[in-house]
Amino acid sequence: MDSFGLMTIGVTLIYVLLGERMVNVRKMYMATREQVKNHLPNCVPLKNLNNGAEDITVFGDGLALISSGLKYPGIPSSNAPGKIFLLNLKDSEMEPVELLISKNFDLKTFNPHGISVYTDATNGSVYLFVVNHPHHNSQVELFEFVEEERSLVHLKTFKHKLLYSVNDIVAFGVDRFYATNDHYFSNELIKTIVEPLLGQPGANVVYYSPETVKVVSEGYHFANGINVSPDKRHIYVTDIFAHNVHVLERKDDNALVSVKSIPLGSLCDNIEVDPKTGDLWIGCLPNAWKIFHFDPKDPPGSEVVRIQNIHSDDPLVTQVYADDGHVIMSSSVATIYGSKLLIGSVFHKALCCELE
């Protein structure tokens, strides 16, 4: 066979392989899934959150902290710097208020992603951990929350070679946490184009402390949301492109051992845990293809999933809310307080709904 014939065969094989990979990518993104409506009564948008509410966490006596303004490769975003908002869920106005951030922090490059609150049981001090992507890098910021002044005082920045593509975080002290890396590579071009085509499960979970920083769980296609059970014995991690949530047991040395994974039938993001019941509430994307190929006439939808009895042999997974993107686009988080359900999104808005 001449060189032209060999070249033709080679090019054909490349096209076949690329075609096969694109089919698999579309499956991971659930590109053909129909977006439906399953609305709740009395859903109203929260004020001031015009650039998304990527993560929301409720703490204390009905307070919630909200990260807004995420800039993530391939996803619509604003040029405005990121912000952190405070919401008092007991206030009838239900109006998020932007928190002041201390002057020793670079606000111009603030690009907040996942958040976690840690409360010191000895003195009641409240600390906020924020995944931050200044200049598209990854690091974790530690703030002290001062409720009386509605402010955040920046205390420390955590950086490490293993914290290279951080998505979300769950804190266990003022200097220790678990974090998810949503990719294997750190280079923006490689991780947003090449890595999805490779389709290999290279993402992981890292444990950080002053004594040690180590990978404690790996083999995820896209490790995303992370949280902890009320008794602190288990860690939950969503793998957005595998369409499941993993249950992991914590060991004395902070290593994680896989217990099981639960299929969710959606592309699920951040996890919030009801401290009373242990139920998981997760904001999900019904069709991720629509967020990475954004068309305002056919927007990415939203979905809220609840998991009850997650440690039983038969966990109950329920779709609590769904929208086709015309009310709220690309939901990323859901959490409850009493009868209120808060739904946040990557770049759009946030809703407060009444649970039936």
N, C-alpha and C positions, 0 to 999 in steps of 0.2 A: 504494500500500500504506500502511495506517495505521501509527501509531507502535507499536501493540501487535504488529502483524505483524513489523515490523522488529526489535523487541526479542526476539521469539520466535526469529527467525532468528539473531540475535546470540548468544543464550544457547545455542542448539543448536550453533552453530559452536564456542563455547568448550568445550562438553561433548565434542564430537568431537575437538578438538585435545588436550584433557586426556586423553581416552581413548587417543588415539594415543601420547601421550607416556608414559603409564603402561605401555603395552605395551612400548615401547622400554626403559623403566627396568627392567622385569622381565627383559628379554633381557640387559641389561647386568649385572644381578645374578644371572643364570643361575637364576632363581627356580623353574624347572621341572626342573632337573637332579636326577637321583636320586643320593643319597649312598650310596657303597658301602664295603665293607671290603676292605682289602688290607694285612693286618698283617704285622709282622716278628716274629721270635722274641725272647723275653727283653726285652720293653719294660717298663720300670719308671718310675713317676713320681719326679721329683726332689723332695726334701724342701724345705720352707720357701717354695716358690713357689706361694702360694695365691691370688695376685692377678695371675696371668699372667706370661709371660716374653716380652714383645712383640718384643724383639730380643736376639740372642745373637751374640757374636763371639769367636772363638778366636784367641789370640795367644801368642807366646813358646813356652815348652816345656810345652804342654798346659794352659794356663790359659784360662778363658773368663769374660767379663764379661756380665752379664745385666741388662736393664732390666725392672722389674716395677712394676705399679700404674698403668698408663695409664688415664686418664679421657678418653674421646673421645666426642663428641656422638652419641647414638643407640645406644651400645654399653654393655652391662652393665659395672659397675665397682664397686669398693669405695670407701668414704670415706677409707680410710687413705692417708697420703702415699706417694708413690712411693719406690722403693728401687733400689739397685744391688747385685747379688750377684756374688761371686767363686766360681768352681767350678774345682777342680783335677781335671782329667780323668785324671790319673795316680794319684789317690788312690782306693783300693778302696771307701772310704765313699761317694764321689760325692755329697757333701752341700754344696749351695751355702751360702755364708756371707755375711751382710749386711755390706757395707763401711761403716765409719764415714765420715762426711762432715764436713769442717771446719766450725767454728762460724760462720764468716763467710758461710755459705750458708743461704738460707731453705728449710729442710726442710719446713715446713708446707705450702708451695704447690708442692712438687716434683712434677712430672707428666711423667715421662720417657717418651720415644717412641723414635725410632731412635738408634743409637749407632755410633761408629766409634773404633777405636784407632789412634793414631799413635805409632810408636817412633822416637826420635831416634837415628840411626845413629852419631852422634859420641860419645854418652855412655850410651846404653842407656835413657835416661829414657822412661817410658811415659805417654802422655797419652790421656785419654778425652774424646771429644766426645759430648755428650748433647743431643738435641733436647728442649726443655722447654716445657711449656704452662702456666705459672702463670696462674691466672684465665682460662684458655682463650686466652691470647696465645701467640705463638711467638717463641722465642729459642734460642740455642745456648750451652750451658755448656761450659767447658773446665776439666778437672780433671787434676791429676797423680796417677797411681796409685803408692802406696807399698806395695809388696808385704809388707815386713817388718811393717808396722803394720796391714795389711789396711784401708787407708784411702784416701780420695780428698781431695786438697787443692784447693779451688776457687780457680782462678786468674783467670778472666775470663768475662764474659757478652758474647756477640755479638748485637747488635740492628741491624736495618736495615729500611727500608720494603719492600725486596724479599724479606725473610725473614718473610713475613706468614702463611703457612699451611704451615709446614715439617713434613715427615713423616719423612724419613730424610736421612743425611749420610754422606759419605766424605771423610776428612781427607787432606791432602797436606802438612801442616806444622802448626806450633803456632798459625798464624794464617791458614790458608787451607784451603778445602774447597769441595766441590760439595754442594748440598742440593736436595731436591725440594720443591716446593710442590704439595700435592695438590688444591688448588682455585684458582680464579681470584679469588673474592671472599674477604674476610677476615671479614665479618660472619657470626656463627654461624648465625643464622636463614636468611639468604640462601644460604649455602654448603651447608647441610644439607637444605634443602627446595626452594628455587627453582632452584639450580644443577643438581641432578640432573634436574629436569623440563625445563630448557633443553637439557640433553644436549650442550652445546658443548665442544669440547676446548680448555679455557682454562688448564690446569695447565702448570707449567714446571719447568725446572732452572736453578738460579742458581749462579754461581761467586762466591765471596767471598774477598777478600784485602785487605790494608791499602791496596794501590794502587788496586784497582777492585772494584766489585760490579756484576755484570751478569747478565742473563738469557742463557743460552747454548744453551738448547734449549726449544722450546715446542710446543704442539699435542697435549697429553695430556689424556685424559678424567679421569684421576686418577693423577698421577705419584706413585709409591709408593717401593719399595725402590730403592737405588742402591749400586753398588759398582764396583770397578776391576779390570781384568785384572792378572795377576801382573807383566807387563812395563810396566804403567802407561800403555799406549798407547790403551786403550779403556775407556769407561765403559758400564755396563749399567744400564738403568732399566726397572722394570716399570710398565706402565700397567694397573692392576688391572681397570678397567671395559672396556678394549679387549681384555683377555684375552691380552696378549702381553708380550714383553720386547724392548726396543730396544737395539741395539748402536750405539754412538756413538764416533767417532774423535776423540781429543784433538789439538788443534793447538798450535803453539808459544805462542800467546797465550791458551791455555786455553779457547778456543772449542770447541764440539762440533759435529761433522758427522755426520749420520745415515748409517749404513752399511746397516742392514736391521732389520726387526722379525721376531720368531719367534712364531708362534701357540702358545699353551700349553694352550688348552682349559679353563682354570680361572682363578680370580680370585687372582692371585699377588701376594705382599706383599714381604717382605724378601729380599734376595739375599746369599748368602755364596759366596765363591769359594775353591775348593781351590787353595792356593798351589803345589802340586806339578803337578797335572794341568790346572788352569785350568777345571775343571768348575764349573758353577753349581748351587747347591743352593738351592731356593726353597720357603718355606712358603706354602701356598695355601688359599683357601676354595673348596670345591666349589660352594657355594650361598650367596651373600651375603645373599639375602633373609631367610634364617633368623637371621642375626645382628642385622639391623636390625628384625626382627619376632620377638624372642626368645621361644621356648617351651621350657622345660626338658624337656618330654615329647618334643619334636621338635627337638633342638638343632642348631646349625650344625656341620657336619662339618669334617674336616681332610684335607689332602693335602700330600704332599711330592713335588716335581718335581726331577729332575736333568737338566741339559743338558750333553751331551758334544759336543766338536768344534764349539763354537758359531761359530767363524769359518770353518768349511768350507761348502761348497755344500749339505751335507746334514747339519745338526745333528741329534743324536739326543736326543729328549725322552722321558723315561721317568718313569712314575709309580712311585715307590719305596715309598710308604706312603699308605694312605687309611683313614679312619675315619668312621663316620656320626655322630660327636659323642658317643657314649656312653663312649668312652675319653678322647678329648681334643677339646675344642671349639675351633673357629676358629683353626687354626694360622696363625702369622704369620711363622715363621722356621724354617730347618733348616740345620744345619751338621754337619760330620764331624770326627772326630779318630781316626785309625787305623781301627778297625772299629766305632767308636761313632758313632751318629747321634743328635744332639740335636734335639728338636722343641719349639719354643716356641709359645705362644698369646697372643692379645690379652688375655684376661681369666681364663683357666681354669687351666692347669697346664703343666708341661713334662715331656717324656719323654726317657729315654735308651734307645735300642734297639741291638741288635747287628745289623750288616749281614750278610746271608747271603753 
